[in-house]
Amino acid sequence: MSNLLLTPEEAAQLTGLDLAGNNRPLIDVNTILVAQLALLQPALGSDLYDALGEGSYQQFVANYLKLPLSLWIKALLLQTSILRLGSMGAVKASAQYIKPASERDIALAVNVLRSQARMLLRGALDHLAANRNDYPEYKPLPRRLLRRLDGGIIL
């Protein structure tokens, strides 16, 4: 599926991020597609993921997927927003009157955002499991796909 489940404007509103920071869109189509493929396709399975662009799934997408997807997008942006590519290669953004977040601060924020997205996605999977007749393309996958290794602990 190449359909966006979220427009850049919706993602900006849900994440609370300025869409036109630094004279360029902060959230672009590629970021949304990457987030969809990274978060949703493994959890929902290819059949349901491919069907999400159909009109019959608009309510499910709006109620269960847009918020976790926007949190995942925000996590992706936090990881990349501190670096800029220029004539000197990759440089770290800095300002005279504010102190940039440390790499540790950003890593912690990304972990929190991804954890929140996974918890919301679990709610979507619970809804799918409870309403199997409404979602014929859904084939439950082992919950281990939503686990991750964090500091040596499997969550």
GICOR-V675531 format. One line per field, one symbol per residue. psi: psi as a letter, one per 30 degrees, with the letter a starting at -180 (. if undefined). A space follows every 50 residues. Layout:
# GICOR-V675531
psi->???
This chain:
# GICOR-V675531
psi->kgkkfkleeeeeeefgkkfhkhglkekleeeeeeeeeeeeeeefleeeef ffflefgeeeeeeffeeeeeeeeeeeeeefffkkkafgaklkklleflkl kleeeeeeeeeeeeeeeeeeeeeeeeeeefheffiffkjklkffffllkj gfkk.
